[in-house]
Amino acid sequence: MDNPANWVSTADYPTAALRANEQGVTGFSVIVNAAGRVKACRITSSSGSPWLDATTCTLVTRRARFAPAVDK
């Protein structure tokens, strides 16, 4: 499993959200496959910005890694 701090950085902030001066905290949950990769991401609490919410799941799905399953 890697460090969640590496999944998203300030450089990833959506340009549209910056222009609109939007900010917030997005809550999310993930489903992880047997290989330790994110199979699905769901927003559990919105930041209030569709750009921030969508970017969160896009980046977490692409970058997050978990320990692979070792048994059933």
C-alpha positions as CSV (number, residue, x, y, z in Angstrom):
1,M,0.0,0.0,0.0
2,D,1.3,3.4,-0.9
3,N,1.0,6.7,1.0
4,P,-2.4,8.4,0.3
5,A,-0.6,11.7,0.4
6,N,0.8,10.7,-3.0
7,W,-2.6,10.2,-4.6
8,V,-3.4,13.9,-5.2
9,S,-1.4,17.1,-5.0
10,T,-2.1,20.8,-5.3
11,A,-0.8,20.6,-8.9
12,D,-3.9,18.4,-9.7
13,Y,-6.4,21.1,-8.7
14,P,-8.9,21.4,-11.6
15,T,-8.5,24.6,-13.6
16,A,-12.2,25.2,-13.7
17,A,-12.4,25.0,-9.9
18,L,-9.5,27.4,-9.5
19,R,-11.2,29.9,-11.9
20,A,-14.4,29.6,-10.0
21,N,-12.5,30.0,-6.6
22,E,-14.0,26.7,-5.5
23,Q,-12.6,24.7,-2.6
24,G,-13.8,22.0,-0.3
25,V,-13.3,18.5,1.1
26,T,-14.5,15.5,-0.9
27,G,-15.2,12.2,0.9
28,F,-14.9,9.0,-1.1
29,S,-14.9,5.2,-0.8
30,V,-13.3,2.7,-3.1
31,I,-13.7,-0.9,-4.0
32,V,-10.3,-2.6,-4.5
33,N,-9.7,-5.7,-6.7
34,A,-7.6,-8.7,-5.7
35,A,-4.5,-7.1,-7.3
36,G,-4.8,-4.1,-5.0
37,R,-6.0,-1.7,-7.7
38,V,-9.1,0.6,-7.3
39,K,-12.0,-1.0,-9.2
40,A,-14.6,1.6,-8.3
41,C,-14.7,5.0,-6.6
42,R,-17.8,6.6,-5.1
43,I,-18.2,10.1,-3.6
44,T,-19.6,9.7,0.0
45,S,-19.7,13.5,0.7
46,S,-19.5,16.2,-1.9
47,S,-17.2,19.2,-1.7
48,G,-19.9,21.1,-3.4
49,S,-17.9,21.3,-6.6
50,P,-18.5,18.8,-9.4
51,W,-15.0,19.4,-10.7
52,L,-13.3,18.6,-7.3
53,D,-15.5,15.5,-6.8
54,A,-14.9,14.1,-10.3
55,T,-11.2,14.8,-10.1
56,T,-10.9,13.1,-6.8
57,C,-12.3,9.8,-8.1
58,T,-10.3,10.0,-11.3
59,L,-7.0,10.5,-9.6
60,V,-7.6,8.0,-6.8
61,T,-8.7,5.4,-9.3
62,R,-5.5,6.0,-11.4
63,R,-3.0,6.4,-8.5
64,A,-4.1,4.6,-5.4
65,R,-2.5,1.2,-4.7
66,F,-3.3,-1.3,-1.9
67,A,-1.8,-4.6,-0.8
68,P,-2.9,-7.4,-3.0
69,A,-5.2,-10.0,-1.6
70,V,-3.4,-13.1,-0.2
71,D,-6.4,-15.4,0.3
72,K,-10.2,-15.6,-0.3
